[in-house]
């Protein structure tokens, strides 16, 4: 009981820290002049007129003519394209206004809602743990085990898990480090941490892609919907009522949802990540928008390489934050949230009573298959023993 009390105490402390993080983020959003005064901060006050200031739109000396032509500057603001003699033809665009919109969206709503999602999940799991406690095996551990995952499956899972955690931590440092690490440790230390995070993020990404393919190939067959999934969802997976255990095959509906979120989200992360690793080389979104326009969505397809990069960065961040929030819940259930769950990936063996309660259909099939295999083994052993007597 003391161990449980200490565990709950630490969980409560994590929840408090999460709430502090949310408050800090909102404070930063309010206090950041680049967010709240992005437009007004670059303009002088209305009464600021100096001796050398342009009068009536005219530059002193008239060398640049009339600068108050609203139509001209509106065209510049919209991204009018000029001509340049250098190889980089994009330099002919004086102003790329979408860059301001992209920056405001990435550092504003994405960053803010990301922290809210992360802290919200921690708080939600804390409240669930305090209300429900750890989900125990109702009939107790039997002492007999069933093989749930083969070595190759566990290798694919742990490669995915470790690479995702490294990518998540390094990505969060890149996104939020300037708010939380820089003020505490200073520019020099933060620069080194950010450098290591960037390089680890770039290279570990390839391990993540390999593991994504592995788990897709290994588990795709068991992750299609079946009739038991609706029952599992209707009863909340038995998570909220003690003794409630809806039937399930090898993967229940919740695990299937997680599987497809990881596969689809991981694929989008990989594609957008490659686009950022090799910038200005792909037209991924233009191609995707062209396909989606078959449904009459009217999405723009004349995207410049710069537009592609801005979309890739924004979507990469959004999908990553969503997956991190979901995986936090997955880690909770697979560790302190449920008795016996970690054994599935820890040793590959699970207790029979755990299997019967959480994956009853699969457990029944696995026990029957094991019995048949033992029967065949005994028959083969008997045949070999009788042979010399002949």
MARDO-537888 format. One line per 10 residues: their letters; for each residue x, y, z of C-alpha. Coordinates in Angstrom, 3 decimals, m for minus. Layout:
MARDO-537888
A> X Y Z ~ ...
***
This chain:
MARDO-537888
XXXXXXXXXX> 0.000 0.000 0.000 ~ 2.872 2.378 0.752 ~ 4.279 1.765 m2.724 ~ 0.904 2.542 m4.276 ~ 0.592 5.719 m2.204 ~ 4.058 6.881 m3.252 ~ 3.236 6.139 m6.900 ~ 0.032 8.155 m6.683 ~ 1.922 11.012 m5.018 ~ 4.376 11.189 m7.911
XXXXXXXXXX> 1.529 11.057 m10.406 ~ m0.144 14.010 m8.674 ~ 3.125 15.954 m8.795 ~ 3.413 15.295 m12.531 ~ m0.105 16.606 m12.988 ~ 0.760 19.790 m11.076 ~ 3.868 20.299 m13.212 ~ 1.780 19.810 m16.335 ~ m0.689 22.481 m15.226 ~ 2.205 24.839 m14.506
XXXXXXXXXX> 3.489 24.192 m18.040 ~ 0.112 25.137 m19.511 ~ 0.043 28.370 m17.512 ~ 3.607 29.206 m18.518 ~ 2.816 28.696 m22.183 ~ m0.184 30.999 m22.038 ~ 1.930 33.582 m20.242 ~ 4.556 33.360 m22.966 ~ 1.913 33.753 m25.634 ~ 0.574 36.879 m23.950
XXXXXXXXXX> 3.978 38.349 m23.192 ~ 5.604 37.645 m26.565 ~ 5.468 40.925 m28.504 ~ 6.264 39.092 m31.720 ~ 2.955 37.226 m31.378 ~ 0.610 39.893 m30.091 ~ 2.126 42.863 m31.944 ~ 3.522 41.227 m35.064 ~ 2.091 43.913 m37.319 ~ 2.092 47.042 m35.184
XXXXXXXXXX> 5.609 46.623 m33.785 ~ 7.241 47.246 m37.151 ~ 5.433 50.504 m37.825 ~ 6.311 53.895 m36.312 ~ 3.697 55.831 m34.351 ~ 1.323 57.947 m36.394 ~ 2.909 61.204 m35.182 ~ 6.512 60.095 m35.731 ~ 7.770 62.554 m38.347 ~ 11.484 63.320 m38.477
XXXXXXXXXX> 13.461 65.732 m40.558 ~ 14.531 62.987 m42.933 ~ 11.256 61.079 m43.030 ~ 9.374 60.694 m46.313 ~ 6.624 63.294 m46.710 ~ 3.447 62.342 m48.549 ~ 5.019 59.126 m49.758 ~ 8.015 60.893 m51.293 ~ 11.589 59.895 m50.468 ~ 13.752 62.973 m49.829
XXXXXXXXXX> 15.226 64.055 m53.120 ~ 12.545 62.206 m55.065 ~ 15.021 59.467 m56.024 ~ 12.438 56.700 m55.567 ~ 9.333 58.564 m56.650 ~ 5.956 58.198 m54.992 ~ 5.906 55.317 m52.490 ~ 2.267 55.673 m51.458 ~ 0.799 53.770 m54.393 ~ m1.434 51.354 m52.463
XXXXXXXXXX> m2.030 49.107 m55.446 ~ 1.705 48.610 m55.990 ~ 2.391 47.717 m52.368 ~ m0.678 45.517 m52.191 ~ 0.719 43.560 m55.142 ~ 4.108 43.316 m53.449 ~ 2.456 42.107 m50.259 ~ 0.588 39.424 m52.201 ~ 3.862 38.123 m53.621 ~ 4.274 39.721 m57.012
XXXXXXXXXX> 7.090 37.996 m58.886 ~ 9.854 40.006 m60.521 ~ 12.873 38.896 m62.528 ~ 16.426 38.321 m61.301 ~ 19.624 37.362 m63.079 ~ 20.880 34.995 m60.366 ~ 20.139 31.233 m60.540 ~ 17.690 31.349 m57.616 ~ 14.593 32.669 m59.375 ~ 12.650 32.658 m56.083
XXXXXXXXXX> 14.684 35.723 m55.118 ~ 12.548 37.680 m57.569 ~ 9.731 37.668 m55.013 ~ 10.315 40.602 m52.679 ~ 7.786 39.596 m50.005 ~ 6.418 36.134 m49.240 ~ 3.485 37.001 m46.990 ~ 2.569 33.390 m46.289 ~ 5.772 33.198 m44.252 ~ 4.271 35.532 m41.649
XXXXXXXXXX> 1.094 33.457 m41.541 ~ 3.088 30.228 m41.245 ~ 5.231 31.563 m38.402 ~ 2.234 32.938 m36.497 ~ 0.359 29.635 m36.892 ~ 3.338 27.473 m35.888 ~ 4.414 29.553 m32.888 ~ 0.846 30.391 m31.902 ~ m2.012 27.868 m32.167 ~ 0.151 24.797 m32.884
XXXXXXXXXX> 2.542 25.423 m29.989 ~ m0.238 26.407 m27.589 ~ m2.601 23.540 m28.370 ~ 0.324 21.139 m28.331 ~ 1.077 21.993 m24.707 ~ m2.621 21.848 m23.836 ~ m2.876 18.384 m25.399 ~ 0.237 17.061 m23.657 ~ m0.669 18.479 m20.251 ~ m4.313 17.532 m20.708
XXXXXXXXXX> m3.455 13.889 m21.331 ~ m1.217 13.750 m18.243 ~ m3.966 15.310 m16.111 ~ m6.621 12.993 m17.572 ~ m4.532 9.889 m16.875 ~ m3.802 11.133 m13.375 ~ m7.502 11.543 m12.614 ~ m8.251 8.139 m14.147 ~ m5.559 6.500 m12.024 ~ m6.790 8.155 m8.847
XXXXXXXXXX> m10.380 7.124 m9.584 ~ m9.846 3.632 m11.030 ~ m6.441 2.661 m9.715 ~ m4.376 0.029 m11.436 ~ m6.406 m2.446 m13.488 ~ m5.662 m5.789 m11.850 ~ m6.215 m9.340 m13.071 ~ m9.544 m10.162 m11.401 ~ m8.816 m13.875 m10.946 ~ m5.179 m13.376 m9.996
XXXXXXXXXX> m2.148 m14.645 m11.845 ~ m2.338 m18.346 m12.705 ~ 1.393 m18.931 m13.034 ~ 0.896 m20.399 m16.511 ~ 1.879 m18.299 m19.545 ~ 1.063 m18.028 m23.223 ~ 3.404 m16.719 m25.897 ~ 1.875 m13.442 m27.075 ~ 4.607 m11.917 m29.232 ~ 7.523 m13.519 m31.042
XXXXXXXXXX> 11.032 m12.094 m30.830 ~ 10.774 m10.451 m34.253 ~ 7.539 m8.710 m33.195 ~ 9.063 m7.467 m29.976 ~ 12.148 m6.246 m31.829 ~ 9.988 m4.265 m34.255 ~ 7.934 m2.808 m31.399 ~ 10.936 m1.749 m29.304 ~ 12.754 m0.305 m32.301 ~ 9.657 1.763 m33.025
XXXXXXXXXX> 9.185 2.703 m29.362 ~ 12.775 3.773 m28.682 ~ 13.148 5.683 m31.947 ~ 9.788 7.417 m31.413 ~ 10.717 8.472 m27.867 ~ 14.038 9.924 m29.078 ~ 12.277 11.734 m31.907 ~ 9.562 12.994 m29.551 ~ 12.010 14.359 m26.984 ~ 14.278 15.970 m29.575
XXXXXXXXXX> 11.276 17.388 m31.440 ~ 9.813 18.874 m28.274 ~ 13.186 20.464 m27.489 ~ 13.311 21.980 m30.965 ~ 9.734 23.268 m30.636 ~ 9.592 24.373 m27.000 ~ 13.244 24.615 m25.928 ~ 13.427 28.362 m26.492 ~ 10.609 28.835 m23.971 ~ 11.660 26.417 m21.214
XXXXXXXXXX> 15.359 25.531 m21.614 ~ 16.908 28.716 m22.993 ~ 15.836 30.994 m20.088 ~ 17.084 28.456 m17.511 ~ 20.360 27.162 m18.977 ~ 21.360 30.085 m21.179 ~ 22.172 30.414 m24.898 ~ 25.417 28.378 m24.947 ~ 24.017 25.259 m23.253 ~ 20.729 25.478 m25.123
XXXXXXXXXX> 22.557 25.801 m28.450 ~ 24.439 22.566 m27.755 ~ 21.290 20.750 m26.647 ~ 19.451 21.990 m29.734 ~ 22.324 20.888 m31.988 ~ 22.348 17.358 m30.541 ~ 18.545 17.229 m30.759 ~ 18.578 18.240 m34.414 ~ 21.184 15.678 m35.440 ~ 19.606 12.856 m33.436
XXXXXXXXXX> 16.206 13.776 m34.888 ~ 17.539 13.605 m38.426 ~ 19.321 10.250 m38.123 ~ 17.039 8.342 m35.741 ~ 14.199 9.117 m38.156 ~ 15.454 6.371 m40.474 ~ 15.238 3.756 m37.687 ~ 11.673 4.906 m37.091 ~ 10.821 4.428 m40.772 ~ 12.282 0.899 m40.801
XXXXXXXXXX> 10.367 m0.115 m37.658 ~ 7.173 1.371 m39.102 ~ 7.451 m0.962 m42.087 ~ 8.227 m3.898 m39.764 ~ 5.150 m3.554 m37.575 ~ 2.949 m2.908 m40.601 ~ 4.047 m6.169 m42.228 ~ 3.919 m8.154 m38.977 ~ 0.556 m6.948 m37.637 ~ m1.546 m5.759 m40.555
XXXXXXXXXX> m3.410 m9.083 m40.716 ~ m4.684 m8.816 m37.113 ~ m5.655 m5.143 m37.282 ~ m8.656 m5.216 m39.578 ~ m12.035 m4.548 m37.879 ~ m14.178 m7.478 m36.748 ~ m17.499 m8.002 m34.944 ~ m15.917 m7.927 m31.500 ~ m14.618 m4.374 m31.928 ~ m18.050 m2.747 m31.605
XXXXXXXXXX> m18.673 m4.619 m28.355 ~ m15.295 m3.510 m27.036 ~ m15.971 0.127 m27.885 ~ m19.528 0.039 m26.504 ~ m18.205 m1.171 m23.149 ~ m15.230 1.164 m23.105 ~ m12.870 m1.768 m23.271 ~ m13.885 m2.710 m19.739 ~ m11.600 0.053 m18.477 ~ m14.183 1.858 m16.355
XXXXXXXXXX> m16.023 m1.025 m14.687 ~ m14.240 m3.640 m12.621 ~ m14.863 m7.182 m13.840 ~ m16.053 m6.054 m17.291 ~ m14.043 m7.802 m19.994 ~ m15.427 m7.558 m23.551 ~ m14.264 m10.309 m25.915 ~ m11.299 m9.584 m28.145 ~ m8.966 m11.328 m30.532 ~ m5.201 m10.683 m30.545
XXXXXXXXXX> m5.732 m6.916 m30.788 ~ m8.755 m5.117 m29.395 ~ m10.442 m2.091 m30.958 ~ m8.321 0.373 m28.971 ~ m5.096 m1.269 m30.085 ~ m6.307 m1.289 m33.681 ~ m7.064 2.431 m33.532 ~ m3.569 3.008 m32.131 ~ m2.055 0.815 m34.863 ~ m3.665 2.760 m37.686
XXXXXXXXXX> m2.894 6.118 m36.078 ~ 0.772 5.122 m35.818 ~ 0.913 3.719 m39.361 ~ m0.876 6.617 m41.060 ~ 0.565 9.311 m38.808 ~ 4.037 7.770 m38.987 ~ 3.847 7.654 m42.780 ~ 2.908 11.346 m42.924 ~ 5.703 12.154 m40.459 ~ 8.149 10.231 m42.647
XXXXXXXXXX> 7.080 11.962 m45.858 ~ 7.114 15.455 m44.379 ~ 10.373 14.663 m42.594 ~ 12.033 13.607 m45.858 ~ 10.741 16.800 m47.458 ~ 12.503 18.803 m44.725 ~ 15.680 16.711 m44.879 ~ 15.878 17.402 m48.619 ~ 14.251 20.838 m48.910 ~ 12.685 22.221 m52.088
XXXXXXXXXX> 12.928 18.834 m53.806 ~ 9.352 17.529 m53.587 ~ 5.817 18.527 m54.610 ~ 4.082 16.230 m52.153 ~ 1.233 18.542 m51.160 ~ 0.565 19.769 m54.686 ~ 0.168 16.148 m55.790 ~ m2.001 15.259 m52.791 ~ m4.199 18.331 m53.335 ~ m4.635 17.424 m57.004
XXXXXXXXXX> m5.921 13.970 m55.973 ~ m8.246 15.407 m53.311 ~ m9.657 17.907 m55.811 ~ m11.391 14.982 m57.483 ~ m13.921 15.385 m54.658 ~ m14.413 19.063 m55.551 ~ m12.464 20.521 m52.624 ~ m10.833 23.259 m54.720 ~ m7.438 23.005 m53.013 ~ m4.560 25.006 m54.540
XXXXXXXXXX> m2.164 23.018 m56.709 ~ 0.113 25.847 m57.885 ~ 2.279 25.604 m54.776 ~ 5.799 26.972 m54.851 ~ 8.662 25.008 m53.226 ~ 8.495 27.465 m50.338 ~ 4.793 26.774 m49.845 ~ 5.573 23.057 m49.817 ~ 8.175 23.517 m47.082 ~ 5.829 25.583 m44.932
XXXXXXXXXX> 3.062 22.996 m45.218 ~ 5.491 20.156 m44.507 ~ 6.782 21.850 m41.348 ~ 3.302 22.664 m40.040 ~ 1.849 19.212 m40.695 ~ 4.937 17.477 m39.304 ~ 4.531 19.356 m36.028 ~ 0.750 18.807 m35.779 ~ 0.888 15.063 m36.468 ~ 3.874 14.577 m34.153
XXXXXXXXXX> 2.107 16.293 m31.238 ~ m1.071 14.240 m31.784 ~ 0.907 10.990 m31.815 ~ 2.882 11.951 m28.703 ~ m0.372 12.605 m26.826 ~ m1.790 9.226 m27.924 ~ 1.412 7.331 m27.140 ~ 1.513 8.780 m23.606 ~ m1.793 6.980 m22.969 ~ m0.409 3.804 m24.557
XXXXXXXXXX> 2.675 3.900 m22.311 ~ 0.470 4.398 m19.250 ~ m1.720 1.371 m20.024 ~ 1.298 m0.781 m20.873 ~ 3.117 0.021 m17.628 ~ 1.526 1.214 m14.379 ~ m2.030 1.295 m15.716 ~ m2.629 m2.447 m16.101 ~ m1.224 m5.427 m14.267 ~ 0.549 m7.914 m16.531
XXXXXXXXXX> 0.393 m5.737 m19.657 ~ 4.129 m4.980 m19.800 ~ 4.982 m8.705 m19.905 ~ 3.562 m8.903 m23.435 ~ 6.456 m6.818 m24.755 ~ 8.853 m7.382 m21.879 ~ 9.218 m11.147 m22.180 ~ 6.724 m11.990 m24.904 ~ 4.835 m14.232 m22.444 ~ 1.573 m13.305 m20.684
XXXXXXXXXX> m0.283 m14.981 m17.872 ~ m3.207 m17.172 m18.957 ~ m5.695 m15.382 m16.693 ~ m4.588 m11.991 m18.047 ~ m5.026 m13.271 m21.597 ~ m8.466 m14.746 m20.858 ~ m9.677 m11.496 m19.342 ~ m8.321 m9.024 m21.902 ~ m8.107 m11.087 m25.114 ~ m10.460 m13.986 m24.517
XXXXXXXXXX> m10.954 m15.081 m28.146 ~ m7.227 m15.022 m28.861 ~ m6.420 m16.785 m25.548 ~ m8.810 m19.631 m26.315 ~ m7.287 m20.137 m29.772 ~ m3.727 m19.915 m28.404 ~ m4.385 m22.479 m25.654 ~ m6.032 m24.868 m28.135 ~ m3.123 m24.499 m30.565 ~ m0.637 m25.162 m27.774
XXXXXXXXXX> m2.556 m28.289 m26.738 ~ m2.584 m29.605 m30.284 ~ 1.149 m28.930 m30.645 ~ 1.874 m30.833 m27.417 ~ m0.332 m33.715 m28.560 ~ 1.566 m33.972 m31.830 ~ 4.848 m33.868 m29.932 ~ 3.813 m36.732 m27.674 ~ 2.622 m38.813 m30.617 ~ 5.900 m38.254 m32.453
XXXXXXXXXX> 7.876 m39.149 m29.321 ~ 5.868 m42.358 m28.874 ~ 6.411 m43.386 m32.487 ~ 10.136 m42.899 m32.199 ~ 10.293 m44.931 m28.979 ~ 8.380 m47.865 m30.538 ~ 10.514 m48.057 m33.650 ~ 13.440 m50.064 m32.212 ~ 11.060 m52.770 m30.893 ~ 10.009 m53.554 m34.433
***
